[in-house]
């Protein structure tokens, strides 16, 4: 993912609501399944981490991305954003072209 594509996804996420929250138990199988379902439906999801979670927030976000086979867009405060490109018929977000690197 290029910086331009990441910036585009961040701009989309900035106006979206947090749709899931991770509690003190961290990423349970049920939580991971909920994130995967949300990604399949929306492609871009913002997830909140509750105050009672004591672990490392960046590690939690990276683990969620790995388990759902998605891309971590950003971690900001106690929230993180994941993106997973939808299938052709369900694709909702069109990323800017990758283009050339200077």
C-alpha positions in Angstrom: 0.0 0.0 0.0 1.4 3.4 -1.0 1.5 6.4 1.2 -1.1 8.1 -1.0 -3.5 5.1 -0.6 -2.9 5.0 3.1 -3.7 8.8 3.3 -6.9 8.3 1.4 -8.0 5.5 3.7 -7.1 7.6 6.8 -9.3 10.4 5.4 -12.2 8.0 5.0 -11.7 6.6 8.5 -11.6 10.0 10.1 -15.3 10.6 9.4 -16.4 7.0 10.2 -17.7 5.8 13.5 -16.0 3.2 15.7 -18.0 0.1 15.1 -16.3 -2.5 17.4 -14.6 -2.3 20.7 -11.9 -4.6 22.2 -12.1 -5.1 25.9 -9.8 -6.4 28.6 -9.8 -9.9 27.2 -8.1 -8.7 24.0 -8.7 -10.5 20.7 -10.9 -13.4 21.5 -11.9 -15.7 18.7 -15.4 -14.1 18.8 -13.9 -10.6 18.5 -11.7 -11.6 15.6 -14.7 -13.2 13.8 -16.7 -9.9 14.4 -13.8 -7.9 12.9 -13.6 -10.2 9.9 -17.4 -9.9 9.3 -17.3 -6.2 9.5 -14.4 -6.1 7.0 -16.3 -8.3 4.6 -19.3 -5.9 4.8 -17.5 -2.5 4.9 -13.8 -3.0 3.8 -12.7 -0.3 6.2 -13.4 -0.5 9.9 -12.4 1.6 12.9 -12.0 -0.3 16.2 -11.8 1.1 19.7 -9.7 -0.3 22.5 -11.3 0.0 26.0 -9.4 1.6 28.9 -9.3 -1.7 30.8 -7.1 -3.3 28.1 -3.6 -3.4 29.6 -1.6 -4.8 26.6 0.4 -3.0 23.9 -2.1 -1.2 21.6 0.2 -1.5 18.5 0.7 -5.2 19.0 -3.1 -5.7 19.4 -3.7 -3.8 16.1 -1.0 -5.8 14.2 -2.4 -9.1 15.6 -5.9 -8.1 14.5 -4.6 -7.4 11.0 -2.8 -10.7 10.8 -5.7 -12.8 12.0 -8.2 -11.1 9.6 -5.7 -11.0 6.7 -6.2 -7.2 6.4 -4.0 -4.2 6.4 -3.4 -1.9 9.3 -4.0 1.6 8.1 -3.3 3.5 11.4 -3.2 3.4 15.2 -4.3 6.6 16.8 -4.9 6.9 20.5 -7.0 4.0 21.6 -8.3 3.3 18.1 -7.1 1.6 15.0 -8.2 1.2 11.4 -8.1 -1.9 9.3 -8.7 -2.2 5.5 -9.4 -5.4 3.5 -10.1 -5.0 -0.2 -13.5 -6.5 -1.1 -14.2 -8.9 -3.8 -15.1 -7.5 -7.2 -18.9 -7.5 -6.7 -18.7 -6.2 -3.1 -15.9 -3.6 -3.7 -16.9 -0.3 -2.2 -13.7 1.6 -1.9 -11.6 2.5 -4.9 -8.0 3.3 -3.9 -6.0 5.9 -5.8 -3.6 4.2 -8.3 -0.3 3.1 -6.9 1.6 5.2 -9.5 5.4 5.5 -9.7 7.7 6.1 -6.9 10.2 9.0 -7.3 
